[in-house]
Amino acid sequence: MTASRTTELETRCDRLRALHRPGAPLLLPNAWDVATAKAVVAAGFPVVATTSAGVAATLGFDDHEKAPAGEMFAAAARIAAGVEAPVTVDAEAGYGLEPAELVAALRAAGAAGCNLEDTDHAAGDVREPERQAEWLAAVRRAAQADGYPLVINARIDVFVGPFVAGAGPEVQAELVPEAVRRANAYLAAGADCVYPILLWEAEALRRFLAEVDGPVNVLRLPMTPSLPELAAAGVARVSWGHLLYGNVMARFTEQLASIQES
């Protein structure tokens, strides 16, 4: 990477980090290719976030690290090169790469930031928080050793299984202490922000925010509190994950059905 590209990437990292302001959340409608990334920027959003589900689908693969890492990073590189805005990449659980390899791939792709989740896709379970914190710390050290101010958004997946199973607010409340434990461990390990994906219940979210020592990212589900309510609660970042991709594909399917009917 040339000196000018290095300086530009560092500037994008710094800009992304500065936009994490509790109470004035960074809004991240997730993109999945260059066209959607350009649309996000044209609409006035200052940062582009990718969705691994959408990117993998456009490449012909399922989510959850079913796509080859090289193809995912190549897609991320095209997106980062296609817009004049910081890009934060959904890097899933790191694709089994060693921390230095992961950092090198993200830097080569031009990523200002990344999501790193604590699911072990090979095992089909959530990693132990101590193990995940150690791994995040190693990623941070590798980035620092390379002079790369990568913005790390550490995803917390303890709510995923219960959400998929249809668990209600009571289960969300029961899981808050474990989510808080993970969040503070990941922040202490060097994460810039934590992301308790699928935490949606208002009171459980308020408890989480009150007990976590850093910026928090929330997924904007239909049942999540409104954007003004999330801002008032102190959320620093709101993303849409795969939901916009799903909405677009649903609309496309409707259009196809309409063509068939006509």
C-alpha positions in Angstrom: 0.0 0.0 0.0 1.4 3.4 -1.0 2.1 6.2 1.5 -0.8 8.2 0.2 -3.2 5.2 0.4 -2.0 4.5 3.9 -2.7 8.1 5.0 -6.1 8.1 3.4 -7.0 4.8 5.2 -5.8 6.1 8.5 -8.0 9.2 8.0 -11.0 7.1 7.2 -10.4 5.0 10.4 -10.1 8.2 12.5 -13.3 9.6 10.9 -15.2 6.4 11.6 -14.1 6.2 15.2 -15.0 9.9 15.8 -18.6 9.2 14.6 -19.2 6.9 17.5 -21.0 9.3 19.7 -23.4 8.0 22.4 -26.7 9.9 22.1 -26.0 10.9 18.4 -25.8 7.5 16.8 -24.0 6.7 13.6 -26.6 5.3 11.2 -25.4 2.4 9.1 -27.8 1.1 6.4 -25.8 -1.9 5.3 -24.7 -2.4 1.7 -23.7 -5.5 -0.2 -22.0 -4.3 -3.4 -20.6 -1.2 -5.0 -23.9 0.0 -6.3 -25.7 -0.1 -2.9 -22.6 1.4 -1.2 -22.7 4.3 -3.7 -26.5 4.7 -3.0 -25.8 4.9 0.8 -23.2 7.7 0.3 -25.4 9.5 -2.2 -28.2 9.5 0.4 -26.0 11.4 2.7 -24.7 8.7 5.1 -21.1 9.3 6.1 -20.1 5.7 6.4 -20.8 2.5 4.5 -21.2 -0.8 6.4 -21.3 -4.1 4.7 -23.6 -7.1 5.5 -21.9 -10.5 5.2 -25.3 -12.1 4.4 -25.9 -9.8 1.4 -22.3 -10.0 0.2 -22.2 -13.8 0.4 -25.5 -14.1 -1.4 -24.3 -12.0 -4.3 -21.3 -14.3 -4.5 -23.5 -17.4 -4.5 -23.0 -18.5 -1.0 -24.8 -18.7 2.3 -23.9 -16.5 5.3 -22.0 -17.7 8.4 -18.6 -18.1 6.7 -19.8 -20.4 3.9 -18.2 -18.0 1.3 -14.4 -18.2 0.8 -12.6 -15.5 2.8 -10.7 -14.3 -0.3 -13.9 -13.7 -2.2 -15.5 -11.8 0.7 -12.4 -9.6 1.1 -12.2 -9.0 -2.6 -15.9 -7.8 -2.6 -15.1 -5.5 0.4 -12.1 -4.1 -1.5 -14.3 -3.2 -4.5 -16.8 -1.5 -2.2 -14.1 0.5 -0.3 -12.5 1.6 -3.6 -15.9 2.5 -5.0 -16.8 5.2 -2.4 -15.2 8.2 -0.8 -16.3 7.3 2.7 -15.1 5.0 5.4 -16.2 1.4 5.0 -16.6 -0.9 7.9 -16.6 -4.6 6.9 -18.7 -7.4 8.3 -15.8 -9.9 8.7 -18.0 -12.4 10.5 -15.9 -14.4 13.0 -12.6 -13.8 11.1 -12.8 -16.8 8.7 -10.4 -18.8 10.8 -7.5 -16.5 10.0 -4.8 -15.7 12.5 -5.0 -12.1 13.9 -2.1 -10.8 11.8 -3.6 -12.4 8.6 -7.0 -11.0 9.3 -5.6 -7.5 9.9 -3.5 -7.7 6.7 -6.6 -8.7 4.7 -8.7 -5.9 6.1 -6.0 -3.4 5.5 -5.5 -4.6 1.9 -9.3 -4.3 1.4 -9.2 -0.7 2.6 -11.5 -1.3 5.6 -11.7 1.5 8.1 -13.4 -0.8 10.5 -14.8 -4.3 11.0 -17.4 -6.4 12.8 -16.0 -9.4 14.6 -18.5 -11.8 16.1 -18.1 -14.3 19.0 -19.8 -17.2 17.2 -17.7 -20.2 16.4 -19.3 -21.3 13.1 -17.3 -24.5 12.9 -18.6 -25.6 16.3 -22.0 -24.0 16.0 -21.8 -22.3 19.3 -20.7 -19.0 20.9 -17.1 -18.8 22.0 -16.1 -18.5 25.7 -15.8 -14.8 26.4 -12.2 -15.2 27.8 -11.1 -16.9 24.5 -12.8 -14.2 22.4 -11.3 -11.4 24.4 -7.8 -12.8 24.0 -8.4 -13.1 20.2 -9.7 -9.5 20.0 -6.7 -8.3 21.9 -4.4 -10.1 19.5 -6.3 -8.5 16.5 -5.8 -5.1 18.2 -2.1 -5.8 18.8 -1.6 -6.8 15.2 -3.3 -3.7 13.9 -1.2 -1.5 16.2 2.0 -3.2 15.2 1.1 -2.3 11.6 0.2 1.3 12.4 -3.4 0.6 11.4 -6.0 2.3 13.5 -8.7 -0.2 12.7 -12.1 0.4 14.3 -13.3 -2.9 15.9 -17.0 -3.5 16.5 -17.2 -6.6 18.7 -20.4 -8.5 18.1 -22.0 -10.3 21.0 -24.2 -13.3 19.9 -25.8 -14.6 23.1 -29.2 -13.3 22.1 -29.1 -15.0 18.6 -30.2 -18.5 19.5 -33.1 -17.5 21.8 -34.3 -14.9 19.3 -34.4 -17.5 16.5 -36.3 -19.8 18.9 -38.8 -17.1 19.5 -37.9 -16.3 23.1 -39.5 -13.2 24.6 -38.5 -10.2 26.8 -38.0 -12.4 29.9 -35.2 -14.3 28.2 -33.6 -11.1 26.9 -33.5 -9.8 30.5 -32.0 -13.0 31.8 -29.2 -12.8 29.2 -28.2 -9.2 29.9 -25.6 -10.0 32.6 -23.8 -12.4 30.3 -23.9 -9.9 27.5 -22.5 -7.1 29.8 -19.7 -9.4 30.9 -18.7 -10.1 27.3 -19.1 -6.4 26.3 -16.8 -5.1 29.0 -14.3 -7.9 28.4 -14.2 -7.1 24.7 -13.8 -3.4 25.3 -11.0 -4.0 27.7 -9.3 -6.2 25.0 -9.3 -3.2 22.6 -12.7 -3.2 20.8 -14.0 0.3 20.0 -17.7 -0.6 20.2 -19.8 -3.6 21.2 -22.8 -5.0 19.3 -25.3 -7.1 21.2 -27.1 -8.2 18.0 -30.8 -9.0 18.4 -31.1 -7.3 21.8 -34.3 -5.5 21.2 -36.4 -5.3 24.4 -36.3 -1.7 25.7 -35.7 -2.3 29.4 -33.1 -5.0 28.7 -31.3 -2.7 26.3 -31.4 0.2 28.9 -29.8 -2.1 31.5 -27.1 -3.2 29.0 -26.3 0.4 28.1 -26.1 1.5 31.7 -23.6 -1.3 32.6 -21.3 -1.2 29.6 -18.2 0.9 29.6 -18.1 2.0 25.9 -20.0 2.7 22.7 -22.9 0.3 21.8 -24.2 -0.7 18.4 -27.9 -1.8 18.1 -29.5 -3.6 15.2 -32.6 -1.8 14.0 -35.3 -4.5 14.1 -39.0 -3.7 13.7 -39.6 -4.2 17.4 -36.5 -2.2 18.5 -37.2 1.2 20.1 -37.4 4.1 17.7 -34.3 6.0 16.5 -35.0 9.0 18.8 -35.5 6.6 21.7 -32.2 4.8 20.9 -30.4 8.1 20.8 -31.9 9.2 24.1 -30.8 6.0 25.7 -27.2 6.6 24.6 -26.7 4.3 21.7 -23.7 5.2 19.6 -24.4 3.3 16.4 -27.4 1.8 14.7 -27.1 -0.7 11.8 -29.6 -2.6 9.7 -27.6 -5.8 9.1 -29.1 -8.0 6.4 -32.6 -6.5 6.7 -32.3 -4.0 3.8 -30.9 -6.8 1.5 -33.9 -9.0 2.5 -36.4 -6.2 1.8 -34.8 -5.5 -1.6 -34.9 -9.2 -2.5 -38.5 -9.5 -1.3 -39.5 -6.5 -3.5 -37.6 -8.1 -6.5 -39.5 -11.3 -5.9 -42.8 -9.4 -5.9 -41.9 -7.7 -9.1 -41.1 -11.1 -10.8 -44.4 -12.5 -9.6 -46.2 -9.5 -11.1 -44.4 -10.0 -14.4 -45.4 -13.6 -14.5 -49.0 -12.8 -13.7 -49.1 -10.2 -16.5 
